[in-house]
């Protein structure tokens, strides 16, 4: 039986907002319908409602996002302690290492970035707050999967779409689960050229004062700067220290 408190039209509208991105900056009604899995008529109503509310604009055929949409992200960032407390620690870590550092949480099949500091651009695609990385082949995603009970982590990995993003991507079920299990044992995860060739990343969990998982903190480096063993030796202690400092400041939500 459907939940009487569930507002299906609101769900569809939020799905439409979420389908805009770097690859979909402007959408037609049919494109929005395809990306969200709703009928064109339903997508059209959502798009026109969001336009009336000032979240979208349109030339009559294509729709695109307006700055009002940032109010939704700002409400999250302003109301949660982790992003604000993480930012100065990420800035210090980035300044010390001259590399990019991020804090992320698990969202569906991805790790979503909720705080970030960039000393230099590691990934050519660029990352910012709200960017999503596939959990199965990103360091930050593997840490978040490792925080789940093993059976739940395996269920999620089995269900998520997995494909190679580069020739180095680990995406088949057993190897992915093996890396998640290794992260659970070692307390950190790595990803070497799996998201983009020439980029290495490493991540560790962040726990609050009660031991509950808050998220995962990561750092990335261009491959030509150092090999993975050098990367781990040089930056893992600083990454763990920053994660520990953040956790000590966070109370259970």
PEPEPE-V716067 format. One record per residue. N is the residue number from 1. RES is the residue in three letters. SS is DSSP state (h for helix, s for strand, l for the rest). OMEGA is omega in degrees with one decimal (NA if undefined). Layout:
# PEPEPE-V716067
((N	RES	SS	OMEGA) (N	RES	SS	OMEGA))
This chain:
# PEPEPE-V716067
((1	UNK	l	-178.9) (2	UNK	l	177.0) (3	UNK	l	-178.0) (4	UNK	l	179.5) (5	UNK	l	-178.0) (6	UNK	l	-178.8) (7	UNK	l	-174.3) (8	UNK	h	-178.8) (9	UNK	h	176.6) (10	UNK	h	177.6) (11	UNK	h	-179.0) (12	UNK	h	179.0) (13	UNK	h	178.5) (14	UNK	h	175.5) (15	UNK	h	179.1) (16	UNK	h	177.7) (17	UNK	h	-176.1) (18	UNK	h	-177.4) (19	UNK	l	173.8) (20	UNK	l	179.3) (21	UNK	s	-177.4) (22	UNK	l	-179.3) (23	UNK	l	-177.9) (24	UNK	s	-177.1) (25	UNK	l	177.7) (26	UNK	l	-175.4) (27	UNK	s	168.9) (28	UNK	l	177.7) (29	UNK	h	-178.0) (30	UNK	h	178.0) (31	UNK	h	177.7) (32	UNK	h	178.5) (33	UNK	h	180.0) (34	UNK	h	-176.9) (35	UNK	h	-177.6) (36	UNK	h	179.2) (37	UNK	l	177.4) (38	UNK	l	179.3) (39	UNK	l	176.3) (40	UNK	h	179.8) (41	UNK	h	178.8) (42	UNK	h	178.4) (43	UNK	h	-179.9) (44	UNK	h	179.4) (45	UNK	h	179.7) (46	UNK	h	-179.2) (47	UNK	h	-178.6) (48	UNK	h	176.8) (49	UNK	h	178.5) (50	UNK	h	174.9) (51	UNK	h	179.0) (52	UNK	h	-179.5) (53	UNK	l	176.4) (54	UNK	l	177.8) (55	UNK	l	-179.4) (56	UNK	s	170.3) (57	UNK	s	-175.4) (58	UNK	s	172.6) (59	UNK	l	-179.0) (60	UNK	l	177.9) (61	UNK	l	179.9) (62	UNK	l	175.2) (63	UNK	s	176.2) (64	UNK	s	-173.1) (65	UNK	s	177.1) (66	UNK	l	-176.3) (67	UNK	h	179.5) (68	UNK	h	-179.8) (69	UNK	h	179.0) (70	UNK	h	-179.9) (71	UNK	h	179.7) (72	UNK	h	178.3) (73	UNK	h	-179.5) (74	UNK	h	-179.7) (75	UNK	h	177.3) (76	UNK	h	-176.0) (77	UNK	h	-177.4) (78	UNK	h	-173.7) (79	UNK	h	-179.6) (80	UNK	l	-174.7) (81	UNK	h	-171.2) (82	UNK	h	-178.4) (83	UNK	h	-177.9) (84	UNK	h	-179.5) (85	UNK	h	-179.3) (86	UNK	h	-169.8) (87	UNK	h	179.1) (88	UNK	h	177.7) (89	UNK	h	176.3) (90	UNK	h	178.5) (91	UNK	h	-179.7) (92	UNK	h	179.1) (93	UNK	h	-179.9) (94	UNK	h	179.4) (95	UNK	h	-177.8) (96	UNK	h	-174.9) (97	UNK	h	-175.4) (98	UNK	l	177.4) (99	UNK	l	-178.0) (100	UNK	s	179.1) (101	UNK	s	-174.6) (102	UNK	s	170.7) (103	UNK	s	-177.6) (104	UNK	s	176.4) (105	UNK	s	179.9) (106	UNK	s	176.8) (107	UNK	s	-177.5) (108	UNK	l	-177.6) (109	UNK	l	-172.3) (110	UNK	s	164.9) (111	UNK	s	179.8) (112	UNK	s	-177.0) (113	UNK	s	180.0) (114	UNK	s	173.6) (115	UNK	s	-176.0) (116	UNK	s	173.5) (117	UNK	s	-173.5) (118	UNK	l	174.2) (119	UNK	l	174.6) (120	UNK	l	-178.9) (121	UNK	l	179.0) (122	UNK	l	178.5) (123	UNK	l	-179.9) (124	UNK	l	179.5) (125	UNK	l	-179.2) (126	UNK	l	177.0) (127	UNK	l	175.4) (128	UNK	l	176.7) (129	UNK	l	-176.7) (130	UNK	l	176.2) (131	UNK	l	-178.7) (132	UNK	s	177.1) (133	UNK	s	179.7) (134	UNK	s	-173.7) (135	UNK	l	-172.5) (136	UNK	l	-175.5) (137	UNK	l	175.3) (138	UNK	l	179.3) (139	UNK	h	-177.3) (140	UNK	h	178.3) (141	UNK	h	179.6) (142	UNK	h	175.8) (143	UNK	h	-178.9) (144	UNK	h	175.6) (145	UNK	h	-179.3) (146	UNK	h	179.2) (147	UNK	l	179.5) (148	UNK	l	170.8) (149	UNK	l	-175.3) (150	UNK	h	-178.9) (151	UNK	h	178.9) (152	UNK	h	177.9) (153	UNK	h	179.7) (154	UNK	h	178.6) (155	UNK	h	-179.3) (156	UNK	h	-179.1) (157	UNK	h	177.9) (158	UNK	h	-173.3) (159	UNK	h	-173.5) (160	UNK	l	174.1) (161	UNK	l	-178.1) (162	UNK	l	176.9) (163	UNK	l	179.7) (164	UNK	l	176.6) (165	UNK	l	174.0) (166	UNK	l	178.1) (167	UNK	l	-178.0) (168	UNK	l	-176.5) (169	UNK	l	172.0) (170	UNK	l	-173.1) (171	UNK	l	179.5) (172	UNK	l	-168.3) (173	UNK	h	-173.3) (174	UNK	h	176.5) (175	UNK	h	177.7) (176	UNK	h	-179.9) (177	UNK	h	178.1) (178	UNK	h	178.8) (179	UNK	h	175.6) (180	UNK	h	178.4) (181	UNK	h	178.4) (182	UNK	h	176.9) (183	UNK	h	179.7) (184	UNK	h	-179.6) (185	UNK	h	-172.8) (186	UNK	h	-180.0) (187	UNK	l	173.8) (188	UNK	s	179.1) (189	UNK	s	176.9) (190	UNK	s	174.4) (191	UNK	s	-172.2) (192	UNK	s	179.4) (193	UNK	l	-175.8) (194	UNK	l	176.3) (195	UNK	l	177.5) (196	UNK	l	179.6) (197	UNK	l	179.7) (198	UNK	l	179.5) (199	UNK	s	176.6) (200	UNK	s	178.7) (201	UNK	s	-177.5) (202	UNK	s	-176.7) (203	UNK	s	177.5) (204	UNK	s	178.3) (205	UNK	s	172.9) (206	UNK	s	179.5) (207	UNK	s	178.1) (208	UNK	l	-173.6) (209	UNK	l	178.5) (210	UNK	l	-179.4) (211	UNK	l	179.2) (212	UNK	l	-179.1) (213	UNK	s	175.5) (214	UNK	s	-177.5) (215	UNK	s	178.4) (216	UNK	s	179.4) (217	UNK	s	-175.9) (218	UNK	s	175.2) (219	UNK	s	-177.6) (220	UNK	s	-177.5) (221	UNK	s	173.5) (222	UNK	s	-174.0) (223	UNK	l	-177.7) (224	UNK	l	-178.5) (225	UNK	l	-178.8) (226	UNK	l	175.3) (227	UNK	l	-171.8) (228	UNK	h	179.1) (229	UNK	h	177.2) (230	UNK	h	178.2) (231	UNK	h	179.9) (232	UNK	h	-178.4) (233	UNK	h	-175.2) (234	UNK	h	-167.3) (235	UNK	h	-177.4) (236	UNK	h	178.3) (237	UNK	h	179.7) (238	UNK	h	178.2) (239	UNK	h	178.9) (240	UNK	h	178.8) (241	UNK	h	178.9) (242	UNK	h	178.7) (243	UNK	h	178.5) (244	UNK	h	178.7) (245	UNK	h	177.8) (246	UNK	h	-179.3) (247	UNK	h	-179.6) (248	UNK	h	-179.6) (249	UNK	l	-173.5) (250	UNK	l	172.9) (251	UNK	l	178.6) (252	UNK	l	179.0) (253	UNK	l	NA))
